[in-house]
Amino acid sequence: MVIGPRNCGKTTLVNYINGYEGPLRKTQDTIYTDTTIDVPSAYIENAWMYKHIIALAQDALCIVLMVDQSRTTEVYSHGFARNFRCPVIGVISKCDLKPENRETCIKQLENIGCEPPFIDLSVTEGKGLDELEKHILEIKKGKGLDEVHN
């Protein structure tokens, strides 16, 4: 399950994971695929929608919680990641942009309740994708599952 603020790269990451190379489309509804759950940014930007995110997480192997290094606007409530029973992976998206914001992103992930290590990710540069995949496969292996649903 992929969660993050508007324009942080959620759908780009989901498309990469799913091998989809078509045009990007604005995600207004939760999109389920065989391997991902793409959560619209409106769900995280409105605290009253958190209950829906928590309910959606029941179907997830893990949560990829994204913060955007190019825009460090805080959108998550303090301790948000602690609402989930499945593992949460903290991801700093667009890590190739505005490197001076990295420490701010780390503080955001810590305040949200994510545990290190955090993954620096840039889908356009291909950075962090192998590390994220490895982390998800470790979670999958720990659960004894054959298919990954993140």
C-alpha positions as CSV (number, residue, x, y, z in Angstrom):
1,M,0.0,0.0,0.0
2,V,1.5,3.4,-1.1
3,I,0.5,6.5,0.9
4,G,1.8,10.1,0.5
5,P,1.0,13.7,-0.2
6,R,-0.1,15.1,-3.5
7,N,2.5,14.9,-6.3
8,C,5.1,13.0,-4.2
9,G,5.4,10.2,-6.7
10,K,3.0,7.6,-5.4
11,T,1.5,6.7,-8.8
12,T,4.8,6.9,-10.5
13,L,6.1,4.3,-8.0
14,V,3.0,2.2,-8.3
15,N,3.3,2.2,-12.1
16,Y,6.9,1.2,-11.9
17,I,6.2,-1.7,-9.6
18,N,3.4,-2.8,-11.9
19,G,5.4,-2.4,-15.0
20,Y,2.9,0.1,-16.4
21,E,4.5,2.6,-18.8
22,G,1.5,4.5,-20.0
23,P,0.5,8.1,-19.2
24,L,0.2,9.2,-15.6
25,R,-3.4,9.8,-14.5
26,K,-4.6,11.6,-11.4
27,T,-5.7,9.1,-8.8
28,Q,-9.0,10.1,-7.2
29,D,-10.0,6.7,-6.0
30,T,-8.1,3.9,-4.3
31,I,-6.6,1.8,-7.1
32,Y,-6.0,-2.0,-6.4
33,T,-3.7,-4.1,-8.6
34,D,-2.3,-7.5,-8.0
35,T,0.7,-6.1,-6.2
36,T,-0.3,-2.6,-5.0
37,I,-2.9,-0.4,-3.4
38,D,-2.5,3.2,-4.5
39,V,-4.2,5.6,-2.0
40,P,-5.2,9.1,-3.2
41,S,-3.5,12.0,-1.5
42,A,-6.9,13.4,-0.4
43,Y,-7.1,10.5,2.1
44,I,-3.9,11.6,3.9
45,E,-4.6,15.4,3.5
46,N,-7.9,15.1,5.4
47,A,-7.6,13.6,8.9
48,W,-11.2,12.4,8.9
49,M,-10.2,10.0,6.1
50,Y,-7.6,8.2,8.2
51,K,-10.2,5.6,9.2
52,H,-10.5,4.6,5.5
53,I,-6.7,4.3,5.1
54,I,-6.5,2.1,8.3
55,A,-9.3,-0.1,6.9
56,L,-7.6,-0.4,3.5
57,A,-4.4,-1.4,5.3
58,Q,-6.1,-4.7,6.3
59,D,-5.4,-5.9,2.8
60,A,-1.7,-4.8,2.7
61,L,1.4,-6.8,3.3
62,C,3.2,-3.5,4.2
63,I,2.8,0.3,3.9
64,V,5.1,2.5,1.9
65,L,4.8,5.9,3.6
66,M,6.2,8.7,1.4
67,V,7.5,12.2,2.2
68,D,8.6,14.5,-0.7
69,Q,12.1,15.9,-0.5
70,S,11.2,18.5,-3.2
71,R,8.3,19.9,-1.0
72,T,8.5,19.4,2.7
73,T,5.0,20.4,3.6
74,E,3.8,18.3,6.6
75,V,0.6,16.4,5.9
76,Y,0.7,13.5,8.4
77,S,-0.5,13.6,12.0
78,H,2.1,12.9,14.7
79,G,2.5,9.1,15.2
80,F,0.3,8.3,12.1
81,A,2.5,5.2,11.2
82,R,1.7,3.6,14.5
83,N,-2.0,3.0,13.4
84,F,-1.0,0.0,11.2
85,R,-0.5,-3.6,12.2
86,C,1.7,-4.3,9.1
87,P,5.2,-3.1,8.7
88,V,5.7,0.6,7.5
89,I,8.5,1.6,5.2
90,G,9.5,5.2,5.4
91,V,10.5,6.6,1.9
92,I,11.9,9.9,1.0
93,S,10.7,10.5,-2.6
94,K,12.3,12.7,-5.2
95,C,15.6,12.3,-3.4
96,D,17.4,13.7,-6.4
97,L,15.8,17.1,-5.8
98,K,16.6,19.6,-3.1
99,P,19.1,17.5,-1.1
100,E,19.2,20.3,1.6
101,N,15.7,19.1,2.6
102,R,16.8,15.5,3.5
103,E,17.2,16.1,7.3
104,T,13.7,17.7,7.3
105,C,12.3,14.6,5.6
106,I,14.0,12.3,8.2
107,K,12.5,14.4,11.0
108,Q,9.1,14.1,9.4
109,L,9.3,10.3,9.1
110,E,10.4,10.1,12.7
111,N,7.5,12.3,13.9
112,I,5.1,10.2,11.8
113,G,6.4,7.1,13.7
114,C,8.4,5.4,10.9
115,E,11.5,3.4,12.0
116,P,14.8,3.7,10.2
117,P,16.3,2.8,7.8
118,F,14.5,5.2,5.5
119,I,14.8,4.7,1.8
120,D,15.9,7.5,-0.5
121,L,13.9,7.0,-3.7
122,S,13.9,8.6,-7.2
123,V,12.0,6.6,-9.7
124,T,13.1,8.8,-12.5
125,E,16.8,8.3,-11.6
126,G,16.3,4.7,-10.6
127,K,17.6,5.3,-7.1
128,G,16.4,3.3,-4.2
129,L,14.1,0.9,-6.2
130,D,16.3,-2.1,-5.6
131,E,16.5,-1.3,-1.9
132,L,12.7,-0.9,-1.6
133,E,12.2,-4.2,-3.4
134,K,14.6,-6.0,-1.2
135,H,12.9,-4.6,1.9
136,I,9.5,-5.7,0.7
137,L,10.8,-9.1,-0.2
138,E,12.2,-9.5,3.4
139,I,8.8,-8.6,4.8
140,K,7.2,-11.2,2.4
141,K,9.7,-13.8,3.4
142,G,9.1,-13.1,7.1
143,K,5.4,-13.6,6.5
144,G,5.9,-16.8,4.5
145,L,4.0,-15.5,1.5
146,D,4.3,-16.3,-2.1
147,E,2.8,-13.0,-3.5
148,V,3.6,-9.5,-2.5
149,H,0.8,-7.0,-1.9
150,N,2.2,-3.7,-0.8
